Structure formats: structure tokens, C-alpha cells
């Protein structure tokens, strides 16, 4: 017993005499230790590359030669090709935001109803497309929507008496392929977001609505949707950001460039100029413009949806 007390006293004395250990065990320091991995990764992988990209946008970057050229790169950004890429990206963003917000809400409400069985199986299967590589999935989509009559999509539309379609060589069909691939991959994830939000809706509100004689649509409008607003804002925000930074969905269908730039996106334009043509300064300038566009649109969207308002307002 005496030996135990002496050992405890010795250990306590060592802790008191070790300033580094005392500092790390401080209540003021411990929280920063826990968040330090995120802070370090953010600085190394996000903040530093962003600062370097902004600096590079004012430079002419060639192998072994870096020259400051002021706003020359930005003067070249606003050209017909950039406007075409921005238009394609904007259409893609609008379509994916609408589809990936409305459809997940509908499917989530259906899956949350008591009429659906095997809910756990459905939830697990919805997450599976996200685990697949976009490139691998895109190659399968290319086979399905091949230009030949033997392609799966052309065989299906031929049953309705329609002619085969060159899916990757028309503006409307090219956009359809990119949106379809994106929806296939992310629809299930957004459904899970809304399913999680539906668990927070009190059953007492539905019971009160039933007593008042509310219809199914009235309960959905006045009970369900208000509780889904925070998740809806989140889904719309990430859909806007991911839409503007989309690259793989376009690259997998047109590696060497699409005809008449029907599949060119802003990020694809950055890759084309910065990597393929080795004009890193110009590519960085396009990236800075894209970052500003995303920030402005996301900020406006958050203001319109009331994301910055206090909860009691």
C-alpha cells in the first residue's frame, strides 16, 4: 500500500515537473490539438494552393521561366471559348441543382413512408453509385449510349420507331449524358440527406394535421418541407459548387475535346489551357474567375434562402 502511494506521488510529481506535458494537457490547448490536423491539411492542401494560384494568374509560367505580366492573363480570359464553357457549365448547374433537389425529396418521402419495406436495403443500395469511379461509370455509359444501332440506348428508342442518335455529337444529347451521369451518381446520397432530415419531423405534427383534416399534400407543404429547409439549403449549395467545378463527367465522354465545344466546361477549359497547352498562368486566371463566380452565386443563394438569418427570425 505504501509502495503504491509512493508511486502515485512520484507520477504526480513528474507531471508537475514536466512543463510540456502540462501545456499539452491544458484545457485551453487540447481543443486546438484536436483540430490541428484539419487546420494543417487546410493550409497545405487548400489555402496555400489557392494563394499560389492567385499569384500565378499574374505571371507567365513557362518551364524554367516565370515572368510577372500583370493583368494580361485576365484580359485574355473573356473570349468566345470561355463564354461557351461558362454557358455549358451554367446549364449543367441549373439542371443538376433542380433534379438533385426535387427528386431526392420525393424519393425520400416515399422511402420514409410505412408502406415501404426493406428500408435498410434500399438505403444501402442508394449509396453504392457514389463508391463507383466516375471514369469507370462513364465508360459504361459510353457503351450504353454508343452511336451504333447496337447501343443499348439506340435499341430502346428504336422500339418507339425513332432513328439512332449520335449521343456524343449533339449539344442536347451531350448535356443529357453529363447530367444523367451526375444524377445517377449523386441521387442516392441526396436521398439519404433528406431521409435523415425526415427523422427529425415530430409525429405529433402529422397527428395534429390529421385531426385538422389536412390532405397529404398539405401535410407535405406545411409540415414536411419546413423541416427540410436546412438540408435543402445544404444540398443546393454543394450542388452549385460541384456543378461549377465539374470535370470528370465531361472528360470521360470527350477526352480530346468535344465537337464545337458542346461538352466544354470551365474546369475543362482550365485543363485544356493550363495542362494541355502548358499555359499555367492563363489557366490560373480562369480558375480565379471561376472561384469568384462560385463565391458570388453561392453567397446570393444563401441570402435568398435565408441561411444567414437567426433561428428566431
Buried (B, 14 or more C-beta within 10 A) or exposed (E): EEEEEEEEEEEEEEEEEEEEEEEEEEEEEEEEEEEEEEEEEEEEEEEEEEEEBBEBBBBBBEEEEEEEEEEBBBEBBEEEEBEBBBBBBBBBBEBBBEBBBEBBBEBBBEBBEEEEEEEEEBBEEBEEBEEEEBEEBBEEBBEBBBBEEEBEBBBEEEEEEEEBBBBBBBBEBBBBBBBBBBBEBBBBBBBBBBBEBBEEBEEEBBEEBEEEEBEEEEBBEEBBBEBBEBBBBBBBBBBBBBBBBBBBBBBBBBEEEBEEBBBBBBBBBBBBBBEEEEBBBBBBBBBBBBBEBBEEBBEEBBEEBEBEEEEEE
